[in-house]
Amino acid sequence: MDILAIPTIGFIVVLLGIVFLFGEILVRTKGIFGLIGILILTLYFNFHLTSTVSILWMALVFAVGLGLVVLDGKLLNDGTFGIIGLLIMVTAVALPSPTFLYGLLVSSGFLLGAAASFLFLKVFTPRKMWTKMTLRDQLSSELGYNSMNSEYKSLVGHTAKAITPFRPSGTIEVNNKKYSAVSVGRWINEGTWVTITDVDGTRILVEEKISDETQPV
C-alpha cells in the first residue's frame, strides 16, 4: 500500500472516505455508506500511524468531531457545533500527513468530500434530522403565502388623514380604518392629509398631500 504515500492518492482516499461517511449521515443507506467510509479512512490512518495507541487516539479525535456534527444536526441546528466538529475532523486527517503538501491536499479532499456528499440528497431519502435545517416549502401565493398583503396593496393612491404626528412613523385613518404608516422624507403633523404612495409588504409609505382641498376619509 505504498501508493498511499503519494499526496494525490491520499487526497482521493480521504475524499472518497468522507463522501461515504457524510453520505451515511445525510441519507438513509442502512449503514452501507458508513461502513465503506470507515473502511477507507481506516486504511488511510493505518498507513500513516505506526502504533495502535496513536491510531486509537486519532480515531477518538475524529469520532468526537463527527459526534459534534451529528449533535448539531439532531439538536442545535445552528451550525456552531457542526463547524467545530468539522475543524476537529480536518485536524485529525491532516495531522498524520508526512508533509505540508500532503496535509494540505487531504484537508482539501476532506472539505470537497463533505460538500460532495450533499449530492446524495438528490438521489436517496434524506434523514429527518436534516429537514429541520432546510426550508423545503416555496413561499408562493398558490400555497397560501403572499409577500404583500392584498388589502394594504389596494390602499396605494388613496388619501388618508394623519391622526398622530409622524416622526417618521405614525397612524393614518382611511376608509374608517386605522393603519400604521411611515412618512417619506419629512415629518408630518397630526391632522395633515397624506397620500399613500407605496406599500412594502405591510409597511405603508405616505407623503404629505400637496393640496389645499380637504377630502373626506
Long-range contacts (C-beta under 8 A, 24 or more apart in sequence): 1-43, 1-47, 4-43, 4-44, 4-47, 4-48, 5-47, 5-98, 7-99, 7-101, 7-102, 7-105, 7-106, 8-105, 10-44, 10-97, 10-102, 10-105, 10-106, 10-109, 11-105, 11-106, 11-108, 11-109, 12-109, 13-40, 13-43, 13-44, 13-109, 14-41, 14-44, 14-93, 14-106, 14-109, 14-110, 14-113, 15-109, 15-110, 15-112, 15-113, 15-116, 16-40, 16-113, 17-41, 17-44, 17-113, 18-109, 18-110, 18-113, 18-114, 18-117, 19-113, 19-116, 19-117, 20-117, 21-66, 21-117, 22-113, 22-114, 22-117, 23-117, 23-120, 23-124, 25-66, 25-69, 25-70, 25-73, 25-117, 25-127, 26-117, 26-118, 26-120, 26-121, 26-126, 26-127, 26-130, 27-120, 27-121, 27-123, 27-124, 27-125, 27-126, 27-127, 28-124, 28-125, 28-126, 28-127, 29-124, 33-120, 41-93, 44-93, 44-96, 44-106, 45-96, 48-96, 48-97, 48-98, 49-96, 58-92, 58-95, 58-96, 61-88, 61-91, 61-92, 62-88, 62-89, 62-92, 62-93, 64-88, 65-89, 65-91, 65-92, 73-129, 73-130, 73-133, 74-129, 77-132, 77-133, 86-114, 147-201, 148-199, 148-200, 148-201, 149-199, 149-201, 149-202, 152-179, 152-199, 152-201, 152-202, 152-204, 153-199, 155-179, 155-196, 155-199, 155-204, 156-196, 156-197, 156-198, 156-199, 157-195, 157-196, 158-195, 158-196, 159-193, 159-194, 159-195, 159-196, 159-209, 159-215, 159-217, 160-193, 160-194, 160-195, 160-196, 160-206, 160-217, 161-191, 161-192, 161-193, 161-194, 161-217, 162-188, 162-189, 162-190, 162-191, 162-192, 162-193, 162-194, 162-206, 163-190, 163-191, 164-190, 165-189, 165-190, 166-206, 172-196, 172-204, 172-206, 173-217, 174-217, 175-217, 176-217, 179-204, 180-204, 181-205, 181-206, 182-206, 183-207, 183-208
